[in-house]
Each structure stands twice: as C-alpha cells, then as structure tokens.
Amino acid sequence: MSAFYIFDNREVRDPAALETYKTAVAPTTEAYGGRYRALSGDIERSEGEWAPNFLVVIEFPTLAQAKAWYSSPEYAPLKALRMRAVRCDAALVAGLDNQSA
C-alpha cells in the first residue's frame, strides 16, 4: 500500500536555506522509493476554509518506507534545515491498495 507525505509550506523564513534543502532532498526521498507527485504554489480551493500556501506531495511505495525516510539519518539534517527555513504543516497519509481503488 502506498503512502503520501503532504507538506504545506505556509511561510518561508530563510529562502537561502530552503534552496539548499531543495537541492539536497531528492536523493534522500529516492533512496526510500519516494516520488514527488506535486510541487504546487498555484492551488484552487474547492471546499472549506483550508488555505494551503505551497503543497508538496511525496509518494512512497509503502507506509514503512515513508516512515523510514522521515526518520532516516540521511534526512535528519535536511529536516532540521527545512524546519528552520519554513513554517510548515505535514501529514502522512496511507494510500489505497490496488484492491480498494
């Protein structure tokens, strides 16, 4: 079953640090099977009051791989850098298996 990390970067605090993060993070996600599915600053809200600013969606083949990436030693310094660079909300969502879709 796939899993998705969804990040909403609400405010950039340190643009230079964010650029450093962006250039270094892809190899860590790829090492755990992650694929970027959305990098969006142009969001059209359809319902409710949620007002995301800049969404990032990363798909992983399994929930275990997603969790392993997020807590990995490779990602740890980059996560700390991202947390200094942006004010962000994040969630991990389990995907549907092929039988449920």
Secondary structure, DSSP 4 states (H G I P E B T S, - for coil): --EEEEEEEEEES-HHHHHHHHHHHHHHHHHTT-EEEEEES-----SSS---SSEEEEEESSHHHHHHHHT-TTTHHHHHHHHHHEEEEEEEEE---TTT-
